[in-house]
Amino acid sequence: MALHFEREEYNWRLRRLLDVMADNELDAVLLFSQESMYWLTGYDTFGFCFFQTLVVKSDGSMTLLTRSADMRQARHTSTIEKIVLWTDRVNADPAMDLKNLLNDLDLLGSNIGVEYDTHGLTGSDCHKLDNQLQSFAELSDVSPVISRLRLVKSPAEIDYIKTAAGLADAALDEALPLIAPGTDEADILAAMQGAVFSSGGDYPANEFIIGSGSDALLCRYKSGRRKLGENDQLTLEWAGVYGHYHVAMMRTVIVGKPTERHLELYDVCRETISEIEEVLRPGHTFGDVFATHASIMEHRGMTRHRLNACGYSLGARFAPSWMEREMFFAGNTQEIRPDMSLFVHMIIMDSETNTAMTLGQTYLTSDDRPAPLSAHTMDLIVR
């Protein structure tokens, strides 16, 4: 079996989930989030684009309902022992197969928690699910449960995260010698992704961001490439990925001579991250991190150029996003605890002067000061 962690690690994770279920008087939970299934059992697939769910009962037993294409995948990559298949067919309703399975598991009239807020449960499938189960059991939304359990990383997870951090550094190391006037963005992107793959890493849960010129002001990947000019700006956001664990970094690299606006925006980014490091520790909340970001941006006259979030938790994730659920935005009361893997990014996009500046890295929190996971400095990169 292709398990990433020892059996005892998975048993420990299951015990934590069962404790939460007991506290909430749940007889079972239906997991639709792929990262939840992966965290709990090791189950590794992109088959969550179709209907599938992991049924976890309060006695610790687990049953996966999935398609035939994923049966061997589950057997090979996970601790799941019982697998039930629903069949592809015209007018198939796998939610009915699920109801029959839950009946076989003696869950009629029980309290069942459902992971509703996930890309693994489409609106159409959710509608079918509710239709089939509305009179079968008492349903409740438990979407945040496993994501909260996953916030604090175990020692075994931290080892994976540190390996991913090395891959993120390697990607930047491969990119830097290529960044020069006339270089095609495609060559830079290929070198960065190749550095992750060649060292045993994985595909990221979302695409790397690369954009120069006006595209440097975009915060998402888009199709299309250009060649760097004599004086240019190149925004990169990427992640080292190992065992699906992500460590992200972000930089805007200046090609040629930086403008005064570039230098000003970089100074704001650097100051803000330095101040955030003082609150990225126990005794503060995710909302405190954003409040620090917003306060400095306002003081420096950048409010209209900043975003409404400045980072998020990272861990093992699947498409379409490497972001975990908890983000640094206004009012988020999630407490910062030791052994969280947190990505802090400063993104200032001045559309009036067509100037971009970003700066970001991932930290591992502790009882005191957070530790940057990258070996690279936060200095402005000029090529």
C-alpha positions in Angstrom: 0.0 0.0 0.0 1.2 3.5 -0.9 0.7 5.1 2.5 2.6 8.4 3.3 2.3 8.0 7.1 2.4 5.3 9.7 -0.8 3.5 10.6 -0.6 5.0 14.1 -0.7 8.5 12.6 -3.9 7.7 10.8 -5.4 6.1 13.9 -4.6 9.2 15.9 -6.3 11.4 13.3 -9.4 9.1 13.4 -9.5 9.3 17.2 -9.5 13.1 17.0 -12.4 13.1 14.6 -14.4 10.6 16.7 -13.9 12.8 19.8 -15.5 15.8 17.9 -18.3 13.5 16.7 -19.0 12.4 20.2 -19.0 16.1 21.4 -21.6 16.9 18.8 -23.7 13.7 19.3 -23.1 12.5 15.7 -23.7 8.9 14.7 -21.9 9.3 11.4 -20.3 11.9 9.1 -20.3 12.0 5.3 -17.0 13.3 4.0 -17.0 14.7 0.5 -13.8 16.8 0.7 -10.9 15.0 -0.9 -8.4 16.5 1.5 -10.4 15.2 4.4 -10.4 11.7 3.0 -6.7 12.0 2.3 -5.8 13.3 5.8 -7.9 10.6 7.5 -7.0 7.6 5.4 -4.4 8.4 2.8 -6.9 8.0 0.0 -5.4 9.8 -3.0 -7.4 10.5 -6.2 -8.8 13.2 -8.5 -11.9 11.1 -8.7 -13.7 13.5 -6.4 -14.9 15.3 -9.5 -17.6 12.5 -9.5 -19.9 11.6 -6.6 -18.1 9.9 -3.8 -18.2 10.0 0.0 -16.5 8.4 2.9 -18.9 7.3 5.7 -17.4 7.4 9.1 -19.4 6.0 11.9 -19.1 6.8 15.6 -17.7 3.4 16.3 -14.7 4.2 14.0 -15.7 2.1 11.0 -15.4 3.6 7.6 -17.0 2.8 4.2 -16.2 4.5 0.9 -18.9 4.9 -1.7 -17.2 5.5 -5.1 -17.1 4.5 -8.7 -15.3 1.5 -10.2 -12.5 3.6 -11.5 -11.4 4.5 -8.0 -11.8 1.1 -6.3 -8.2 0.1 -6.9 -7.0 3.6 -6.1 -8.6 3.4 -2.7 -7.2 0.0 -2.0 -3.7 1.0 -3.0 -3.4 4.4 -1.3 -5.6 4.2 1.8 -6.4 2.5 5.0 -10.1 2.0 3.9 -11.1 -1.6 4.0 -14.8 -1.5 3.0 -15.5 -0.1 -0.5 -19.0 0.0 -2.1 -19.5 1.0 -5.7 -22.2 2.9 -7.4 -22.7 2.2 -11.1 -22.5 4.7 -14.0 -25.7 4.5 -15.9 -28.4 6.7 -17.5 -30.2 8.7 -14.9 -27.9 7.4 -12.1 -28.6 8.8 -8.7 -25.7 7.8 -6.5 -27.4 9.6 -3.5 -29.9 6.7 -3.6 -27.1 4.2 -3.5 -25.8 6.2 -0.5 -29.1 6.0 1.3 -29.2 2.2 0.7 -25.7 2.0 2.1 -26.6 4.1 5.2 -29.6 1.9 5.8 -27.3 -1.2 5.6 -25.1 0.5 8.2 -28.1 0.9 10.5 -28.1 4.7 10.3 -31.9 5.2 9.7 -33.1 8.0 12.0 -29.6 8.9 13.2 -27.7 12.2 13.4 -25.4 12.6 10.4 -23.0 15.4 9.7 -22.3 16.3 6.1 -19.3 18.1 4.5 -21.3 20.5 2.3 -18.8 23.2 1.7 -16.4 21.5 -0.6 -15.6 21.2 -4.3 -16.2 17.4 -3.9 -20.0 18.0 -3.6 -21.5 19.8 -6.6 -24.8 21.7 -6.3 -26.5 19.0 -8.4 -25.2 16.2 -6.2 -26.1 18.2 -3.0 -29.6 18.5 -4.3 -29.9 14.8 -4.8 -28.3 14.1 -1.4 -30.8 16.3 0.5 -33.7 14.8 -1.5 -32.8 11.3 -0.6 -31.9 11.8 3.0 -34.3 14.5 4.2 -36.6 12.0 5.8 -33.9 9.4 6.4 -31.8 11.1 9.1 -31.2 14.4 10.8 -28.5 16.2 8.8 -26.2 18.9 9.9 -23.4 20.8 8.3 -20.0 19.8 9.6 -17.9 21.4 6.8 -15.3 23.1 9.2 -14.7 20.1 11.4 -11.8 18.3 9.7 -10.3 21.5 8.3 -10.0 22.8 11.9 -8.4 19.5 13.0 -5.9 19.8 10.2 -4.8 23.4 11.1 -2.2 22.2 13.7 0.2 19.9 11.9 1.7 16.7 13.4 5.5 16.1 13.5 5.1 13.7 10.6 3.2 16.4 8.6 5.8 19.0 9.4 8.5 16.8 7.9 6.5 16.8 4.7 6.1 20.5 4.9 9.8 21.1 5.3 10.5 19.0 2.3 7.9 21.0 0.3 9.7 24.2 1.4 12.9 23.0 0.0 11.1 22.3 -3.3 9.7 25.9 -3.3 13.2 27.2 -2.9 14.6 25.0 -5.6 11.9 26.3 -8.0 13.0 29.9 -7.4 16.7 28.9 -7.7 15.9 27.5 -11.2 14.0 30.6 -12.2 16.4 33.3 -11.2 19.1 32.7 -13.8 16.5 32.7 -16.6 14.9 36.0 -15.6 16.3 38.5 -18.1 15.2 40.7 -21.1 14.0 38.5 -23.9 13.3 35.4 -21.8 10.0 33.7 -22.5 7.7 33.2 -19.5 7.2 29.6 -20.7 10.8 28.8 -20.0 10.6 30.2 -16.5 7.4 28.4 -15.7 8.8 25.1 -17.1 12.0 25.4 -15.0 10.1 26.1 -11.8 7.6 23.3 -12.2 10.4 21.0 -13.4 12.4 21.7 -10.2 9.5 20.4 -8.1 8.9 17.3 -10.2 12.6 16.3 -10.6 13.0 16.3 -6.8 10.0 14.0 -6.2 7.3 16.7 -5.7 3.7 16.8 -7.0 1.4 18.8 -9.1 0.2 21.9 -7.2 -3.5 22.0 -6.3 -3.8 25.1 -8.5 -1.6 26.5 -11.2 1.5 28.6 -10.5 0.9 32.3 -11.2 3.2 33.9 -13.7 2.7 37.3 -15.4 4.9 40.1 -16.6 4.2 43.6 -17.9 0.5 44.4 -17.3 -0.1 40.8 -16.4 2.1 41.2 -13.3 -1.0 42.9 -11.7 -3.0 39.7 -11.9 -3.5 37.4 -8.9 -4.5 34.3 -10.9 -3.0 32.1 -13.6 -4.1 32.8 -17.1 -3.3 31.2 -20.4 -0.8 32.9 -22.7 2.9 33.8 -22.5 5.1 36.8 -23.4 8.8 37.6 -23.4 10.3 39.9 -20.8 11.2 43.4 -21.9 14.3 45.5 -21.1 12.5 47.1 -18.1 9.8 44.9 -16.8 8.1 43.4 -13.8 7.4 39.7 -13.3 5.0 38.4 -10.6 5.4 34.8 -9.5 3.4 32.8 -7.0 4.3 29.1 -6.7 4.5 26.3 -4.2 6.7 23.4 -3.4 4.5 20.3 -3.1 5.3 17.0 -1.4 2.8 14.4 -0.6 0.2 17.1 -1.5 1.5 19.3 1.3 2.1 22.8 -0.1 4.6 25.6 0.9 3.9 28.7 -1.1 6.0 31.7 -2.0 5.4 34.9 -3.9 7.6 37.6 -5.4 7.5 40.4 -8.0 10.9 40.4 -9.7 12.1 43.6 -11.4 13.9 43.3 -14.7 16.2 46.2 -15.4 15.9 49.3 -13.2 13.1 49.5 -10.6 10.9 52.6 -10.7 10.5 54.8 -7.7 7.0 53.4 -7.3 8.3 49.8 -7.3 10.7 50.8 -4.5 7.9 52.5 -2.5 5.6 49.5 -2.8 8.3 47.1 -1.9 9.1 49.1 1.2 5.4 48.9 2.3 5.3 45.1 1.7 8.5 44.5 3.7 7.4 46.7 6.6 4.0 45.0 6.7 5.4 41.5 6.8 7.9 42.5 9.5 5.0 43.8 11.6 2.9 40.7 10.9 5.7 38.5 12.2 5.1 40.1 15.6 1.5 38.9 15.7 1.9 35.6 13.9 2.1 33.7 17.2 -0.2 32.4 20.0 -2.2 35.0 21.8 -3.4 36.5 18.5 -6.0 35.6 15.8 -6.1 35.4 12.1 -8.1 38.6 12.2 -5.3 40.3 14.1 -2.9 39.5 11.3 -5.2 41.1 8.7 -5.8 44.1 11.0 -2.0 44.7 11.1 -1.9 44.4 7.3 -4.8 46.8 6.8 -3.5 49.4 9.4 -0.1 49.7 7.7 -1.6 49.8 4.2 -3.9 52.6 5.3 -1.2 54.5 6.9 1.0 54.3 3.8 -1.9 55.2 1.5 -2.3 51.8 -0.1 -5.8 50.8 0.9 -7.2 51.1 -2.6 -4.4 49.0 -4.0 -4.4 46.1 -1.5 -6.6 43.0 -1.2 -9.1 42.1 1.4 -7.1 39.1 2.6 -3.4 38.7 3.2 -2.8 34.9 3.5 -4.1 31.6 4.7 -3.3 28.3 6.2 -1.5 25.7 4.0 -1.4 21.9 4.1 -2.4 18.9 2.0 -4.8 20.1 -0.6 -6.3 19.0 -3.9 -7.6 21.0 -7.0 -8.8 23.6 -7.5 -7.0 25.4 -4.8 -4.0 25.0 -2.5 -5.6 27.3 0.1 -6.9 25.7 3.3 -10.1 27.0 4.7 -8.8 29.6 7.3 -7.7 32.9 5.9 -6.3 36.2 7.2 -9.3 38.5 6.7 -11.2 41.0 8.9 -12.8 39.6 12.0 -11.6 36.0 11.7 -11.5 34.8 15.3 -9.4 31.6 14.6 -6.6 31.6 17.2 -3.0 31.1 16.1 -1.5 28.0 17.7 2.0 26.4 17.4 2.7 24.1 14.5 0.5 25.8 12.0 1.8 26.3 8.4 0.7 29.8 7.4 1.3 31.7 4.2 1.5 35.4 4.5 1.4 37.5 1.3 1.6 41.2 0.5 -0.1 42.1 -2.8 -0.2 45.7 -3.9 -1.5 46.3 -7.4 -1.5 49.9 -8.6 -3.5 50.0 -11.8 -3.1 53.7 -12.1 0.7 53.5 -12.7 0.6 49.8 -13.9 2.9 48.9 -11.0 2.9 45.5 -9.2 4.6 44.5 -6.1 4.2 41.2 -4.1 6.1 39.6 -1.3 5.1 36.4 0.4 6.4 33.3 2.3 5.2 30.4 4.4 5.9 30.3 8.2 5.7 27.5 10.7 4.3 28.9 14.0 5.8 28.1 17.4 5.2 29.2 21.0 7.1 32.4 20.1 8.3 33.8 16.9 7.3 32.1 13.6 10.0 30.4 11.6 10.2 31.2 7.8 10.2 28.0 5.9 12.2 29.4 3.0 16.0 29.8 2.9 15.6 32.8 0.6 15.7 36.4 2.0 12.8 38.8 1.5 15.0 41.3 -0.3 13.7 42.9 -3.6 14.9 40.8 -6.5 16.3 42.9 -9.4 17.7 41.1 -12.5 
